[in-house]
Amino acid sequence: MLAVHIPAKVDYGMRALLELASSDTPITGDNLARAQALPSKFLAAIMNDLRRAGLVQSQRGLEGGYRLGRPADAITAADVMRALDGPLAEVRGLRPEMTAYEGAAARLQDVWVATRASLRSVLEGVTLEDMVQGRLPAHIVRLVDDPDAWEPRLR
């Protein structure tokens, strides 16, 4: 079964970054955790990963806290996902273009590559600024506005 799994680490990281994107001043880890009802210790580890990826900067002292490492309009959802969870799509630990199939499965690689392209279309097409300002790109709005998008598929 192919499923896009968005781990808590990515969800929490996105939420913390959106808080930072909506603020003009640094925010402490504890305040970020409180604002989004996140576990402080787990968030601290996430923020370290985001710092190593250059998505946030930390500052110590009285005026300390976290702030974005680059402008909110230059950080995409894909940047966050890759920083916290690795590549957007893998097949058995390989990037889709590294797979190879024969016989009846010969076109499967194309499906995996298209799946990654679809994810990129959404995740690379929306920035923190877009989300904070509530103005998602038109292609994403069209997807969200489709009632079928909200319907779960159990099989």
N, C-alpha and C positions, 0 to 999 in steps of 0.2 A: 504494500500500500504506500503510495506517495502522499505525504502530507507535509504541509508547511507548519513546522512547530516553532512558535515564538515563546522562548523560555522566559521565566520570570525575570531573569537577569536583563534581558533586552527590554521587556515591558517597564521594569523599574528604572532602567537607565534612561529610556525615552522620557518617562514622566519627570525625572529629575532634570534632564536637559531642557524640557519644555518650561519648567519652573524658572530655570536660569535664563532662558530666552525671554521670559516675560518680565525680567527684573533688570534694573539699571545698576544695581549694586551687588557685590558678592553675597552669597548666601551660605551659611554654615551647613555642614552635613546634617546636623540635628534638625535644623529648620527645614531643609529639603525633605527629610524623612517625615517630619510632622505634616508638612503641607500636602503630601501625597499618601500619608498613612503607610509608610514603608518601614521595614525593619532596618534600624540604624546600622547595625554591624554589617549586614549584607550590602546595604547601600554604600558603606565606606569602601568595601572591596570593589564594587562596581565603579565607584568614582575613581579609584586608583587605576583601573583598566582604562577608563575614559581619559584620564590624565596622560597615561603612557601613549595613548593613541593621538594625543594632541587635541582632543575635543573639548577638554576643560583645562583650566589652570587653577591652581590652588594658591592661596595666600594665607600666611600665618599672621597672628597678631590681632589687635583690637578690631581692626577693620577687615579681618580675614574672612575666608570662606572660599567658595568656588565661584568661578565665572566661566563663561564660554571661552574656549581656546581660539575660536574664530567667529566671525559674524554668524548670526542665526540663519541668514539666507545663504550661507555657504556650508551648512551641515545638513546632509540629507538623512532620511531614515535608513537608507542603505549604509551610510557611513557608520551609523550607530550599531546596526546589526552586525556588520563586519567586525567592528572593534570588539564587540562583546561575545559574538558567537561564531565568527569565522565566515567562510564563503556563503553566499546566499543559497546556492544549490550544489549538492554533492550527490554522487551515485556511488555507493560502496566506498566512500572516502576519496573518490576521484572527482575532478571537475568534469562536467558533462562532455566537453570536447575531447577528453582523454579516454572516454569509453569507446568500445568497438563491439559490434555485434554482427552475426552472420545469419544467413538463411532468413527464416520468417521474422526474425527480430532485427533485421538490417536497418530499418528506419527508426528504431527505438532511440538511438542517439539524437536524432532530430527532435524527437518529442522532449527529451531531457533538456536539450539546448533551448528549445522554445519555451519550456517551463521557466528556465532561468531568465530568459529575455522578458517574459511576462512579469516576473518578480521585479526585475530591474526597472521596467516601465513604471511601476508604481513606486517602488522604494527609492529609486534614484530621481524620481520626478517630484518629490515633495520634500520641502525643507522644514526645519524647525520654525522658521519665520512664517511659512505658509500656515502651519498648524496653529501657532499662537495667534495669528491675525484672523484665523477662521476663513481663509480664502484658499481652499485647495484647488489645484490645477483642474481644468475642465475635464480631462480624461479620467481623473480620479472621481470627480463629482458624478460623472456619468455612471461609473461602476457602482458607486454607493447608492445612487438614485434608482438603480434597477432593483425592484422588489425581490427578484430571484437571488440577488447577492446576499440577502439576509436569511435565506432559507437554508437550514442545515441539510446535508445529504448524509443519511445514515448508511447508505449502501451504494 
